[in-house]
Amino acid sequence: MKKYWAIFKTQVINSLAYPTEIMWRSMAILIFLWVFTFLWRVAFDNSSTTILAGLTLHDTLWYLMLAETIELSRPRFANTIAQSVKDGSIAYLLCKPYDFLLYQLSVNAGDTVFRLILTFIFGSALIWRMVGAPPDIWGWPLTLIAFSFGWLINFCLTALIGLAAFVVEEVTPFTWIYQKLIFILGGMMIPIDFYPPWLQNISKALPFSYVMYGPARLFVSPDLERFATLLAGQLAWVAVLGVLVSVAYRRGLRRLAINGG
C-alpha cells in the first residue's frame, strides 16, 4: 500500500500548485449558502414554530453548510475516465504497475483534502456570522468518520459511472442523473427530514443519503446511536458497491476497445 500512499501525498502536493484556483472554487460555497440563508429564513418566519421537522433555522443552515461542503469537495472523475478511453490514454494507465481502481482512489482522495478544508472554512465563517456558532465540537470526529465512509460510497458510485465508459464511452448523461439523485434523494438541497414519510423511507434506504444526509445530519445532531446506525449502513453499502465496482472493472476490461494511440 506504500505506493498508493505515495500517490496520495503527491496528489495533495500537486493540488497546491494552483492555490488561487482551489480558493476560488472553494469560495463558491458562499454564493449558495447566502441564497439558502435568506430562503430558509423566509420559510421559518412564515411558519408558526421555530422548529420544523426537528430542525431549527440554526440546525438547517449548518446542515446545508456541511452538505454543500461535501458536494463541492467530492471527486468527479467519471468524465476523466471517459475521456481517457476516448483518446486512448487509458492504455497507459492500465499498463502501470498498480491497481487502476486503487490509483483512482488515491488520486481523488489527494484532490479532496485541501478543497474540503477550504470549503468548510469559508462556509463555516459565513454561517457562523449569520446564525451563530457551529454544533457541539465533540461530534466533529464522528462526522469526519461518517464523511470518510460517505466519500467511499460516492467514490464507488462515481467509479461505476466511469467504468461504464469502457462500454459506452460517453458517460455525461449518467453523471448528470447521479448529481440530481444526490441533490434530491441525498438531501443536499433540502434535508430529508422535510420530505413526506414515504419519500423519507425511500431516500434513507438508498446509498445517496449515506453520502450527504447522514454525515450532515450527524453534524448538527451528534449522537452515538445515530452514528452507529449511520456507520453500519455506510459499511454495508461500501461492501456492496465495492464488489460491484470490482465486477464492473473486470467485465469492462474484456469489452474495452482502445482508441487513439
Phi and psi restraints in degrees (value plus and minus 20) as a CYANA .aco file:
   2 LYS   PHI     -81.7   -41.7
   2 LYS   PSI     -56.9   -16.9
   3 LYS   PHI     -88.2   -48.2
   3 LYS   PSI     -52.2   -12.2
   4 TYR   PHI     -94.5   -54.5
   4 TYR   PSI     -53.9   -13.9
   5 TRP   PHI     -84.6   -44.6
   5 TRP   PSI     -59.4   -19.4
   6 ALA   PHI     -84.8   -44.8
   6 ALA   PSI     -60.2   -20.2
   7 ILE   PHI     -83.3   -43.3
   7 ILE   PSI     -62.7   -22.7
   8 PHE   PHI     -79.5   -39.5
   8 PHE   PSI     -70.1   -30.1
   9 LYS   PHI     -83.1   -43.1
   9 LYS   PSI     -60.2   -20.2
  10 THR   PHI     -82.1   -42.1
  10 THR   PSI     -60.5   -20.5
  11 GLN   PHI     -89.3   -49.3
  11 GLN   PSI     -55.9   -15.9
  12 VAL   PHI     -80.5   -40.5
  12 VAL   PSI     -65.6   -25.6
  13 ILE   PHI     -84.5   -44.5
  13 ILE   PSI     -62.3   -22.3
  14 ASN   PHI     -82.2   -42.2
  14 ASN   PSI     -55.4   -15.4
  15 SER   PHI     -85.5   -45.5
  15 SER   PSI     -41.1    -1.1
  16 LEU   PHI    -104.4   -64.4
  16 LEU   PSI     -23.8    16.2
  17 ALA   PHI     -88.4   -48.4
  17 ALA   PSI     -43.4    -3.4
  18 TYR   PHI    -147.1  -107.1
  18 TYR   PSI      48.7    88.7
  19 PRO   PHI     -82.8   -42.8
  19 PRO   PSI     -54.9   -14.9
  20 THR   PHI     -84.8   -44.8
  20 THR   PSI     -62.0   -22.0
  21 GLU   PHI     -82.3   -42.3
  21 GLU   PSI     -65.3   -25.3
  22 ILE   PHI     -81.3   -41.3
  22 ILE   PSI     -61.6   -21.6
  23 MET   PHI     -84.9   -44.9
  23 MET   PSI     -65.7   -25.7
  24 TRP   PHI     -85.6   -45.6
  24 TRP   PSI     -59.1   -19.1
  25 ARG   PHI     -84.8   -44.8
  25 ARG   PSI     -58.2   -18.2
  26 SER   PHI     -90.1   -50.1
  26 SER   PSI     -53.1   -13.1
  27 MET   PHI     -91.7   -51.7
  27 MET   PSI     -30.2     9.8
  28 ALA   PHI     -79.3   -39.3
  28 ALA   PSI     -45.6    -5.6
  29 ILE   PHI     -82.3   -42.3
  29 ILE   PSI     -47.8    -7.8
  30 LEU   PHI     -82.7   -42.7
  30 LEU   PSI     -59.2   -19.2
  31 ILE   PHI     -84.6   -44.6
  31 ILE   PSI     -68.8   -28.8
  32 PHE   PHI     -82.4   -42.4
  32 PHE   PSI     -64.9   -24.9
  33 LEU   PHI     -90.2   -50.2
  33 LEU   PSI     -52.5   -12.5
  34 TRP   PHI     -81.9   -41.9
  34 TRP   PSI     -64.7   -24.7
  35 VAL   PHI     -85.5   -45.5
  35 VAL   PSI     -66.4   -26.4
  36 PHE   PHI     -78.7   -38.7
  36 PHE   PSI     -58.7   -18.7
  37 THR   PHI     -79.1   -39.1
  37 THR   PSI     -68.1   -28.1
  38 PHE   PHI     -92.6   -52.6
  38 PHE   PSI     -55.4   -15.4
  39 LEU   PHI     -82.9   -42.9
  39 LEU   PSI     -67.0   -27.0
  40 TRP   PHI     -95.3   -55.3
  40 TRP   PSI     -47.0    -7.0
  41 ARG   PHI     -83.7   -43.7
  41 ARG   PSI     -62.2   -22.2
  42 VAL   PHI     -83.2   -43.2
  42 VAL   PSI     -63.0   -23.0
  43 ALA   PHI     -81.0   -41.0
  43 ALA   PSI     -64.4   -24.4
  44 PHE   PHI     -93.5   -53.5
  44 PHE   PSI     -55.8   -15.8
  45 ASP   PHI     -84.3   -44.3
  45 ASP   PSI     -53.0   -13.0
  46 ASN   PHI    -105.4   -65.4
  46 ASN   PSI     -24.6    15.4
  47 SER   PHI    -111.9   -71.9
  47 SER   PSI     146.7   186.7
  48 SER   PHI    -114.5   -74.5
  48 SER   PSI      -9.7    30.3
  49 THR   PHI    -166.0  -126.0
  49 THR   PSI     141.1   181.1
  50 THR   PHI    -111.7   -71.7
  50 THR   PSI     -24.0    16.0
  51 ILE   PHI    -145.5  -105.5
  51 ILE   PSI     104.1   144.1
  52 LEU   PHI    -139.4   -99.4
  52 LEU   PSI     103.5   143.5
  53 ALA   PHI      32.7    72.7
  53 ALA   PSI      16.0    56.0
  54 GLY   PHI      63.0   103.0
  54 GLY   PSI     -14.8    25.2
  55 LEU   PHI    -142.2  -102.2
  55 LEU   PSI     115.9   155.9
  56 THR   PHI    -106.1   -66.1
  56 THR   PSI     153.7   193.7
  57 LEU   PHI     -81.1   -41.1
  57 LEU   PSI     -60.4   -20.4
  58 HIS   PHI     -78.8   -38.8
  58 HIS   PSI     -67.2   -27.2
  59 ASP   PHI     -83.1   -43.1
  59 ASP   PSI     -64.3   -24.3
  60 THR   PHI     -82.2   -42.2
  60 THR   PSI     -63.8   -23.8
  61 LEU   PHI     -92.2   -52.2
  61 LEU   PSI     -55.6   -15.6
  62 TRP   PHI     -89.5   -49.5
  62 TRP   PSI     -54.6   -14.6
  63 TYR   PHI     -80.3   -40.3
  63 TYR   PSI     -69.1   -29.1
  64 LEU   PHI     -85.4   -45.4
  64 LEU   PSI     -52.1   -12.1
  65 MET   PHI     -80.8   -40.8
  65 MET   PSI     -68.2   -28.2
  66 LEU   PHI     -90.4   -50.4
  66 LEU   PSI     -57.3   -17.3
  67 ALA   PHI     -81.3   -41.3
  67 ALA   PSI     -63.1   -23.1
  68 GLU   PHI     -86.4   -46.4
  68 GLU   PSI     -57.5   -17.5
  69 THR   PHI     -80.8   -40.8
  69 THR   PSI     -64.4   -24.4
  70 ILE   PHI     -82.5   -42.5
  70 ILE   PSI     -64.7   -24.7
  71 GLU   PHI     -83.4   -43.4
  71 GLU   PSI     -64.6   -24.6
  72 LEU   PHI     -96.4   -56.4
  72 LEU   PSI     -38.0     2.0
  73 SER   PHI    -124.4   -84.4
  73 SER   PSI     -28.4    11.6
  74 ARG   PHI     -91.5   -51.5
  74 ARG   PSI     126.5   166.5
  75 PRO   PHI     -89.3   -49.3
  75 PRO   PSI     122.7   162.7
  76 ARG   PHI    -148.5  -108.5
  76 ARG   PSI      59.6    99.6
  77 PHE   PHI    -131.8   -91.8
  77 PHE   PSI     -17.1    22.9
  78 ALA   PHI     -81.4   -41.4
  78 ALA   PSI     -65.1   -25.1
  79 ASN   PHI     -89.2   -49.2
  79 ASN   PSI     -47.8    -7.8
  80 THR   PHI     -85.2   -45.2
  80 THR   PSI     -63.3   -23.3
  81 ILE   PHI     -82.9   -42.9
  81 ILE   PSI     -63.3   -23.3
  82 ALA   PHI     -80.5   -40.5
  82 ALA   PSI     -61.6   -21.6
  83 GLN   PHI     -86.0   -46.0
  83 GLN   PSI     -57.7   -17.7
  84 SER   PHI     -87.4   -47.4
  84 SER   PSI     -49.1    -9.1
  85 VAL   PHI     -90.9   -50.9
  85 VAL   PSI     -61.7   -21.7
  86 LYS   PHI     -84.9   -44.9
  86 LYS   PSI     -62.4   -22.4
  87 ASP   PHI    -112.7   -72.7
  87 ASP   PSI     -20.9    19.1
  88 GLY   PHI      67.1   107.1
  88 GLY   PSI     -24.6    15.4
  89 SER   PHI     -90.0   -50.0
  89 SER   PSI     -31.9     8.1
  90 ILE   PHI     -80.6   -40.6
  90 ILE   PSI     -50.6   -10.6
  91 ALA   PHI     -82.2   -42.2
  91 ALA   PSI     -58.1   -18.1
  92 TYR   PHI     -84.1   -44.1
  92 TYR   PSI     -62.9   -22.9
  93 LEU   PHI     -87.5   -47.5
  93 LEU   PSI     -60.3   -20.3
  94 LEU   PHI     -90.7   -50.7
  94 LEU   PSI     -41.4    -1.4
  95 CYS   PHI    -107.3   -67.3
  95 CYS   PSI     -26.5    13.5
  96 LYS   PHI     -90.4   -50.4
  96 LYS   PSI     132.8   172.8
  97 PRO   PHI    -100.6   -60.6
  97 PRO   PSI      30.3    70.3
  98 TYR   PHI    -170.4  -130.4
  98 TYR   PSI     144.2   184.2
  99 ASP   PHI     -93.6   -53.6
  99 ASP   PSI     109.0   149.0
 100 PHE   PHI     -78.5   -38.5
 100 PHE   PSI     -63.7   -23.7
 101 LEU   PHI     -89.7   -49.7
 101 LEU   PSI     -61.5   -21.5
 102 LEU   PHI     -87.9   -47.9
 102 LEU   PSI     -51.6   -11.6
 103 TYR   PHI     -82.9   -42.9
 103 TYR   PSI     -67.1   -27.1
 104 GLN   PHI     -81.8   -41.8
 104 GLN   PSI     -59.7   -19.7
 105 LEU   PHI     -80.6   -40.6
 105 LEU   PSI     -66.6   -26.6
 106 SER   PHI     -85.7   -45.7
 106 SER   PSI     -64.4   -24.4
 107 VAL   PHI     -83.0   -43.0
 107 VAL   PSI     -66.8   -26.8
 108 ASN   PHI     -92.9   -52.9
 108 ASN   PSI     -51.2   -11.2
 109 ALA   PHI     -84.4   -44.4
 109 ALA   PSI     -61.8   -21.8
 110 GLY   PHI     -83.4   -43.4
 110 GLY   PSI     -57.6   -17.6
 111 ASP   PHI     -87.4   -47.4
 111 ASP   PSI     -47.4    -7.4
 112 THR   PHI     -97.1   -57.1
 112 THR   PSI     -54.1   -14.1
 113 VAL   PHI     -72.0   -32.0
 113 VAL   PSI     -83.5   -43.5
 114 PHE   PHI     -94.1   -54.1
 114 PHE   PSI     -50.7   -10.7
 115 ARG   PHI     -83.4   -43.4
 115 ARG   PSI     -60.8   -20.8
 116 LEU   PHI     -83.9   -43.9
 116 LEU   PSI     -68.0   -28.0
 117 ILE   PHI     -81.6   -41.6
 117 ILE   PSI     -68.8   -28.8
 118 LEU   PHI     -86.3   -46.3
 118 LEU   PSI     -61.8   -21.8
 119 THR   PHI     -82.5   -42.5
 119 THR   PSI     -61.7   -21.7
 120 PHE   PHI     -83.6   -43.6
 120 PHE   PSI     -62.4   -22.4
 121 ILE   PHI     -84.0   -44.0
 121 ILE   PSI     -68.7   -28.7
 122 PHE   PHI     -83.7   -43.7
 122 PHE   PSI     -65.7   -25.7
 123 GLY   PHI     -83.9   -43.9
 123 GLY   PSI     -62.6   -22.6
 124 SER   PHI     -83.8   -43.8
 124 SER   PSI     -60.3   -20.3
 125 ALA   PHI     -80.2   -40.2
 125 ALA   PSI     -62.7   -22.7
 126 LEU   PHI     -89.1   -49.1
 126 LEU   PSI     -69.5   -29.5
 127 ILE   PHI     -86.7   -46.7
 127 ILE   PSI     -56.2   -16.2
 128 TRP   PHI     -79.7   -39.7
 128 TRP   PSI     -61.8   -21.8
 129 ARG   PHI     -86.5   -46.5
 129 ARG   PSI     -54.1   -14.1
 130 MET   PHI    -103.8   -63.8
 130 MET   PSI     -61.5   -21.5
 131 VAL   PHI    -149.8  -109.8
 131 VAL   PSI     -18.1    21.9
 132 GLY   PHI      88.2   128.2
 132 GLY   PSI    -195.6  -155.6
 133 ALA   PHI     -81.6   -41.6
 133 ALA   PSI     135.6   175.6
 134 PRO   PHI     -90.7   -50.7
 134 PRO   PSI     151.2   191.2
 135 PRO   PHI     -81.5   -41.5
 135 PRO   PSI     151.2   191.2
 136 ASP   PHI     -70.8   -30.8
 136 ASP   PSI     111.4   151.4
 137 ILE   PHI     -90.0   -50.0
 137 ILE   PSI     -39.5     0.5
 138 TRP   PHI     -85.2   -45.2
 138 TRP   PSI     -42.5    -2.5
 139 GLY   PHI    -105.6   -65.6
 139 GLY   PSI     -27.3    12.7
 140 TRP   PHI     -83.7   -43.7
 140 TRP   PSI     -63.3   -23.3
 141 PRO   PHI     -79.4   -39.4
 141 PRO   PSI     -58.5   -18.5
 142 LEU   PHI     -83.7   -43.7
 142 LEU   PSI     -61.3   -21.3
 143 THR   PHI     -84.3   -44.3
 143 THR   PSI     -58.9   -18.9
 144 LEU   PHI     -83.4   -43.4
 144 LEU   PSI     -60.4   -20.4
 145 ILE   PHI     -84.0   -44.0
 145 ILE   PSI     -65.8   -25.8
 146 ALA   PHI     -83.1   -43.1
 146 ALA   PSI     -60.0   -20.0
 147 PHE   PHI     -80.5   -40.5
 147 PHE   PSI     -62.1   -22.1
 148 SER   PHI     -81.3   -41.3
 148 SER   PSI     -64.3   -24.3
 149 PHE   PHI     -93.5   -53.5
 149 PHE   PSI     -52.7   -12.7
 150 GLY   PHI     -83.8   -43.8
 150 GLY   PSI     -56.8   -16.8
 151 TRP   PHI     -82.0   -42.0
 151 TRP   PSI     -61.4   -21.4
 152 LEU   PHI     -84.0   -44.0
 152 LEU   PSI     -60.0   -20.0
 153 ILE   PHI     -82.4   -42.4
 153 ILE   PSI     -66.1   -26.1
 154 ASN   PHI     -81.2   -41.2
 154 ASN   PSI     -59.9   -19.9
 155 PHE   PHI     -80.2   -40.2
 155 PHE   PSI     -65.2   -25.2
 156 CYS   PHI     -83.2   -43.2
 156 CYS   PSI     -63.7   -23.7
 157 LEU   PHI     -85.0   -45.0
 157 LEU   PSI     -62.2   -22.2
 158 THR   PHI     -87.1   -47.1
 158 THR   PSI     -57.4   -17.4
 159 ALA   PHI     -83.0   -43.0
 159 ALA   PSI     -60.4   -20.4
 160 LEU   PHI     -80.2   -40.2
 160 LEU   PSI     -61.1   -21.1
 161 ILE   PHI     -86.0   -46.0
 161 ILE   PSI     -65.0   -25.0
 162 GLY   PHI     -82.0   -42.0
 162 GLY   PSI     -60.6   -20.6
 163 LEU   PHI     -88.3   -48.3
 163 LEU   PSI     -41.6    -1.6
 164 ALA   PHI     -81.8   -41.8
 164 ALA   PSI     -42.9    -2.9
 165 ALA   PHI     -85.5   -45.5
 165 ALA   PSI     -41.3    -1.3
 166 PHE   PHI     -83.3   -43.3
 166 PHE   PSI     -41.5    -1.5
 167 VAL   PHI    -129.4   -89.4
 167 VAL   PSI     -67.9   -27.9
 168 VAL   PHI    -126.8   -86.8
 168 VAL   PSI     -30.6     9.4
 169 GLU   PHI      49.4    89.4
 169 GLU   PSI     -73.2   -33.2
 170 GLU   PHI    -113.7   -73.7
 170 GLU   PSI      98.5   138.5
 171 VAL   PHI    -138.8   -98.8
 171 VAL   PSI     -14.4    25.6
 172 THR   PHI     -75.4   -35.4
 172 THR   PSI     -63.4   -23.4
 173 PRO   PHI     -79.6   -39.6
 173 PRO   PSI     -56.4   -16.4
 174 PHE   PHI     -88.8   -48.8
 174 PHE   PSI     -58.3   -18.3
 175 THR   PHI     -87.6   -47.6
 175 THR   PSI     -55.8   -15.8
 176 TRP   PHI     -84.8   -44.8
 176 TRP   PSI     -65.5   -25.5
 177 ILE   PHI     -82.3   -42.3
 177 ILE   PSI     -63.7   -23.7
 178 TYR   PHI     -81.9   -41.9
 178 TYR   PSI     -62.0   -22.0
 179 GLN   PHI     -80.6   -40.6
 179 GLN   PSI     -61.9   -21.9
 180 LYS   PHI     -88.3   -48.3
 180 LYS   PSI     -54.9   -14.9
 181 LEU   PHI     -84.8   -44.8
 181 LEU   PSI     -59.3   -19.3
 182 ILE   PHI     -84.3   -44.3
 182 ILE   PSI     -62.5   -22.5
 183 PHE   PHI     -79.4   -39.4
 183 PHE   PSI     -65.6   -25.6
 184 ILE   PHI    -113.7   -73.7
 184 ILE   PSI     -82.6   -42.6
 185 LEU   PHI     -97.6   -57.6
 185 LEU   PSI     -38.0     2.0
 186 GLY   PHI    -104.8   -64.8
 186 GLY   PSI     -34.7     5.3
 187 GLY   PHI      61.6   101.6
 187 GLY   PSI       9.4    49.4
 188 MET   PHI     -99.7   -59.7
 188 MET   PSI     -64.9   -24.9
 189 MET   PHI     -97.5   -57.5
 189 MET   PSI     -59.2   -19.2
 190 ILE   PHI    -158.6  -118.6
 190 ILE   PSI     112.2   152.2
 191 PRO   PHI     -75.9   -35.9
 191 PRO   PSI     118.4   158.4
 192 ILE   PHI     -79.5   -39.5
 192 ILE   PSI     -43.7    -3.7
 193 ASP   PHI     -78.3   -38.3
 193 ASP   PSI     -45.6    -5.6
 194 PHE   PHI    -105.9   -65.9
 194 PHE   PSI     -25.8    14.2
 195 TYR   PHI     -97.3   -57.3
 195 TYR   PSI     138.4   178.4
 196 PRO   PHI     -83.5   -43.5
 196 PRO   PSI     134.0   174.0
 197 PRO   PHI     -72.3   -32.3
 197 PRO   PSI     -61.8   -21.8
 198 TRP   PHI     -84.3   -44.3
 198 TRP   PSI     -57.0   -17.0
 199 LEU   PHI     -96.5   -56.5
 199 LEU   PSI     -51.6   -11.6
 200 GLN   PHI     -80.3   -40.3
 200 GLN   PSI     -65.4   -25.4
 201 ASN   PHI     -82.0   -42.0
 201 ASN   PSI     -61.9   -21.9
 202 ILE   PHI     -85.1   -45.1
 202 ILE   PSI     -67.5   -27.5
 203 SER   PHI     -81.2   -41.2
 203 SER   PSI     -64.1   -24.1
 204 LYS   PHI     -93.0   -53.0
 204 LYS   PSI     -35.3     4.7
 205 ALA   PHI    -107.4   -67.4
 205 ALA   PSI     -33.2     6.8
 206 LEU   PHI    -118.4   -78.4
 206 LEU   PSI     139.4   179.4
 207 PRO   PHI     -88.9   -48.9
 207 PRO   PSI     -41.7    -1.7
 208 PHE   PHI     -81.5   -41.5
 208 PHE   PSI     -57.2   -17.2
 209 SER   PHI     -88.8   -48.8
 209 SER   PSI     -45.4    -5.4
 210 TYR   PHI     -96.8   -56.8
 210 TYR   PSI     -37.1     2.9
 211 VAL   PHI    -101.4   -61.4
 211 VAL   PSI     -63.7   -23.7
 212 MET   PHI    -132.9   -92.9
 212 MET   PSI     -83.1   -43.1
 213 TYR   PHI     -82.4   -42.4
 213 TYR   PSI     -67.3   -27.3
 214 GLY   PHI     -75.6   -35.6
 214 GLY   PSI     -76.3   -36.3
 215 PRO   PHI     -82.5   -42.5
 215 PRO   PSI     -60.2   -20.2
 216 ALA   PHI     -88.2   -48.2
 216 ALA   PSI     -58.7   -18.7
 217 ARG   PHI     -89.5   -49.5
 217 ARG   PSI     -57.4   -17.4
 218 LEU   PHI     -84.6   -44.6
 218 LEU   PSI     -54.2   -14.2
 219 PHE   PHI     -81.4   -41.4
 219 PHE   PSI     -61.6   -21.6
 220 VAL   PHI    -109.3   -69.3
 220 VAL   PSI     -38.1     1.9
 221 SER   PHI    -154.9  -114.9
 221 SER   PSI      49.3    89.3
 222 PRO   PHI     -84.4   -44.4
 222 PRO   PSI     106.6   146.6
 223 ASP   PHI    -176.5  -136.5
 223 ASP   PSI     113.3   153.3
 224 LEU   PHI     -84.3   -44.3
 224 LEU   PSI     -57.4   -17.4
 225 GLU   PHI     -87.0   -47.0
 225 GLU   PSI     -63.7   -23.7
 226 ARG   PHI     -80.9   -40.9
 226 ARG   PSI     -61.9   -21.9
 227 PHE   PHI     -83.0   -43.0
 227 PHE   PSI     -64.7   -24.7
 228 ALA   PHI     -83.3   -43.3
 228 ALA   PSI     -62.6   -22.6
 229 THR   PHI     -84.3   -44.3
 229 THR   PSI     -64.0   -24.0
 230 LEU   PHI     -83.1   -43.1
 230 LEU   PSI     -66.2   -26.2
 231 LEU   PHI     -83.8   -43.8
 231 LEU   PSI     -59.4   -19.4
 232 ALA   PHI     -81.6   -41.6
 232 ALA   PSI     -64.1   -24.1
 233 GLY   PHI     -84.9   -44.9
 233 GLY   PSI     -60.4   -20.4
 234 GLN   PHI     -84.3   -44.3
 234 GLN   PSI     -64.0   -24.0
 235 LEU   PHI     -81.4   -41.4
 235 LEU   PSI     -59.6   -19.6
 236 ALA   PHI     -83.4   -43.4
 236 ALA   PSI     -64.9   -24.9
 237 TRP   PHI     -89.1   -49.1
 237 TRP   PSI     -56.7   -16.7
 238 VAL   PHI     -81.0   -41.0
 238 VAL   PSI     -62.2   -22.2
 239 ALA   PHI     -84.6   -44.6
 239 ALA   PSI     -67.7   -27.7
 240 VAL   PHI     -83.7   -43.7
 240 VAL   PSI     -69.2   -29.2
 241 LEU   PHI     -89.1   -49.1
 241 LEU   PSI     -53.0   -13.0
 242 GLY   PHI     -80.6   -40.6
 242 GLY   PSI     -62.0   -22.0
 243 VAL   PHI     -84.9   -44.9
 243 VAL   PSI     -63.6   -23.6
 244 LEU   PHI     -82.5   -42.5
 244 LEU   PSI     -60.8   -20.8
 245 VAL   PHI     -83.8   -43.8
 245 VAL   PSI     -63.2   -23.2
 246 SER   PHI     -81.9   -41.9
 246 SER   PSI     -64.9   -24.9
 247 VAL   PHI     -85.4   -45.4
 247 VAL   PSI     -64.6   -24.6
 248 ALA   PHI     -82.4   -42.4
 248 ALA   PSI     -56.8   -16.8
 249 TYR   PHI     -86.4   -46.4
 249 TYR   PSI     -66.6   -26.6
 250 ARG   PHI     -85.0   -45.0
 250 ARG   PSI     -62.8   -22.8
 251 ARG   PHI     -91.2   -51.2
 251 ARG   PSI     -55.0   -15.0
 252 GLY   PHI     -84.0   -44.0
 252 GLY   PSI     -56.9   -16.9
 253 LEU   PHI     -80.2   -40.2
 253 LEU   PSI     -55.6   -15.6
 254 ARG   PHI     -90.9   -50.9
 254 ARG   PSI     -43.5    -3.5
 255 ARG   PHI    -124.9   -84.9
 255 ARG   PSI     -22.6    17.4
 256 LEU   PHI     -89.8   -49.8
 256 LEU   PSI     110.2   150.2
 257 ALA   PHI    -133.1   -93.1
 257 ALA   PSI      98.4   138.4
 258 ILE   PHI     -98.9   -58.9
 258 ILE   PSI     107.1   147.1
 259 ASN   PHI    -123.7   -83.7
 259 ASN   PSI     145.5   185.5
 260 GLY   PHI      50.2    90.2
 260 GLY   PSI    -173.1  -133.1
